[in-house]
């Protein structure tokens, strides 16, 4: 019985030592749906840095913490961790100028309240959240110590044209609902199509295949960056009727290739195999948080200090 009690006390002590305080902070206390962030505070001091983790399109912080252990793993490893909700809530189009401004306000709020100047800063995210993170890294005056993205859409000229093609070739089956939505959303943000507002699409894109000046990515040739992708083309063909031109792997690989050729020795494309599963139920999907292994990713981030 004594041994049992000692073991139980050890387990409780271990869990307590690993715990993180989780709270929601609102920039506007009268609005609980947007302009806020979920904060995970490490148990022990001193902190090793702070980490901004951006949800995918349509996700909130609770969904993020259901799908991945990254927030808790980062906090357990001494990183003050922030999951933002931007000005349009979960449907924020994180790469647009208003979203980027809101993200900056959130980061400034965290820095000010917790006196983080001088600590390493990391940023990353999944899908549109990854795009948002890369866009922020490109334009930030103070560059992050490292940035990562999990299967992000990067080139919105390509995204628009792939969505339009999906509608065009959908003869016997309906097009994916996302295609129509994204076409309308992009036209609304840019004021037109790539044919008549190409510069607006390039400005919206963390990477542009057609921009031979490489304007966006030249800003991060000294920033460690890692992009994850699981290009399971058989799954996409059978489950969605998509080919490689409708997935993110083409622009992800192109961006990393160009960064490496520009001299970024810490630009890395991580290709995974059969790791994409969504919770609850562990449903197979290669476009998932789970393709990035939490412990290994946090270890890589901390190594970039």
N, C-alpha and C positions, 0 to 999 in steps of 0.2 A: 504493500500500500504506500509506504514511504517513497519507494522508487517511482511509483506511478505519479504521486504528487509532485515530486521533483521534476519528472519529465513534463508534466502538464505546465508547471511554472516556467520551464525552459521554453516550451512552445509559445506560451503567452508572451514572454519577454521577447522572443524572436519576432513574433508578429508585430508587437508594439514598436520594436526598433526599426522595422521595415515600413511602417505605416507612413502615409502622407496625409497632410491636411488638404482637403478639397473644398474649395469655395467658389462662388460665382460673384464676379465683380461687374458692376454696371457703370458705364460712363455717364449715362442718364438714368438716375434712380427712378424716374417716372415711366421708363420703358423697359420691360423685362424680356423683350423678344429679340433685341438686336443691340449693336454697339456695346458689346459686353465680352467678357472672357471668363473661362473656367481656369482656376489657378490651382496647381498641385504644388504644395510646399514640402520640400524634403524635411525629414525629421531632424537631421543633424546639420550643424554648422561646422565649418564654413561651406557655403555653396560653391560648386565648381564652375558655375555659369548659369545662363538661363536659355530656355529652349522654347521656341514658338512652333507649335504643331497645328497645321491648317487642315480643316476637314475637307472632304470631297464635296462636290456640288450636291446640295440637298441634305447634307448631314449636319447634325448638331453635335455638341461635345459628348452627350450621352451615347450617341451612335458610335462615335469614334472609340470611346472606351469599351464599347461592346465588341468592336471588331479587332482591336489591337491592344497589346500590352505596352505599347510604346510610351504613353504618358506616365504610367506607373513605373516602368523600367527606368525612364529618364530621371524621375524624381527620386527613385531608390538609389540612383547613382550620383545624387547630389546636384541635379539640375532643377532649378526653379522652372516649372513647366506651365506654359500658357496655351490654351486652346481658344482662339478668338471666334466670335460671331460678329460678322461685319454688318454694314448698314442695311442690307436687304435681307438680313437673317440668313438661314441656310441656303437661300437661292441667290446669294451675292455672287456676282461674276468677278471673282477676285482679282483678275488682271486689269480691270478698268481703273481709270484714274481715281474715281470716288472710293472704290474699295481699297486701293493702295493708300490713299490718304487716311482712311479709317484705320487700316492696319498700323500705320505709323502712329496715329493717336493712341492706339492700344499699347504699342510697344513703349511709347514715351510715358504713358501712365504707369506701366509696370516699372520702368527704369526709375522714375521719380519716387514712387512710393517705397521701393525696396532698395534704393541707393545702389544700383547695379553698375555704375560707371567703372570701367576697368576690368569687369568680368567678361569672359568669352561669351559670345552670343551665337546660337545655332538656330537654323530655321529649316523647316521642311514640311511636306504634306503629301496627301494622296490625291491623285487625279487632278481636278481643278485646284485643289489646295497645293499640290506640287507646282503647278503653273504659277500660282500666286506667290509661292516662296521664291521661285527663280526670278520672277519679275521684280520682287522686292530686293533681292540680292543685287540685281543688275543696277538698280537706281538708287540704292541706299548710299548716303554719304559715308556712313560707317559700315564697312562690309562685315557680314557674318564670318565667324571662324570657319564655318562649313555650311553647305546647303545640300539637301537631298530632295528627290521627288519620286513618288511611286506611280509609275505609268501615267505621266501627265500629258494632256494635249498641249502642244507647244506652238504650233503654227496654225493660226486661225483662218488664214487664207486656205490652207489645205483642209482644215476642219469643215469650212463652209462648202468647199467643192466636193468633199467626200459625202457630206450630208445631202447635197443636191443630187449626186450620182445615185445614192441609195434610193431616193425617191424615183429617179428616172428608170432604174432597172427593176423596180418592184412592180412587176407585171402580174404575176400569179399570187403574190403574197403582199400584204400591206407593208409599207416602209416602217422602219423603227420610229416610234413616236418622238424619240429624241431628235431625229433628223429635222423634222418640221419645226420643233421648238427652237432648236439651236440656230437654224436659218433665220427665223424671225428675231431671235434675241440678238444675233450678230448684226443684222441689218439695222436694228434699232440703236445699238451702241455705236456703230460705225457710220450710220447715215446712208448706207447703200450696200452694194455688192463689191467683191474684190475687183470687178471690172471697172467700176467708177470711183471707188474710194480705197484704192490699194494701200496708200500710205497709212490710212486709219487702221487697216488690218495688220500691217507691219508693226505699227505702234502698239497694238494690243497683244502682239505675240512675243513671248520670251525668246523665241527662235523663229526666223523666217528663212525658208529654203530659197525663196526667190530674191532675197536681199543680198546681192553679191558684195555689198560693203560690210556685211556682218556687224551691223551697227549695235544690235542688242548684246550679242555674246562677247564682243570685245571688252565689255565692262567687267567681265568676270574671268578673265584669263589668269588671274592670280588667286581665285577663290576655289578651294576644294569643293568638288561637286560630284554627287553620285546619283545616278538615275537607275531605277529598278524597272524591269519589264519581263513579262512572261508571255512570249509570242506563241501561244498555242493555236496555230492557224486552223488545225482540224476542229477544235472546239468552236472557234468563231464561225467557220463555214457551216458546221452542222447545227449550231444552236442559234446563231443570229443571221446567217446568210451574209456575213462580212468576210472580205478577203483582207490581205495585208494593207491595202491602200485605205481601208476604213479603220485601222487600228493606229495606236500611237507609236508603235515600234519604229516606223520609218523615220519620223522626225526626231525621236529620242536618240536613235543611233546616229543620225546625221548631225545633230547638235554636238554630241560627244566627240564624234570624228573631227568636226571643225575646231572645237576647243582644243583637242589634242594637237592638231596641226598648227594652231596659233600659239602653242607652247605651254598649255596648261597640263602639267604632268600629273595633276591630281584630279583630272576629269575621268570618271569611270562609269561604264555601263555594266550593270549587274543583271545578267540573264538568269532567270530561275526556271525550274521545271517542276510542274505539278505541285506547286505550293499555294496556288490561289484558291481559297475557300472562304465563304462568307458565313458569318454567324447570324442568328442561331441556326443550327442544323448542319453546319459545315457543308453548305451547298457549293458545288464546284463552280468557280468563276475566276479566270486568269486575271481579270481586272479587279484586284482585291488588296486590302491592306496587308493581308497575310503573306504576300510574296516578299515582304521585307521582314527578316527575323529580328525581333526587338533587341535582344542582348547584343547581337553582333553589330547592329546598326549604331546603338549607343556607344559601344566600344570604339567604332570607327570615328564617330563624332568627337569623342573626348581625345582621341589621338591626334586631332587636327589643331589642337591648341598651340 
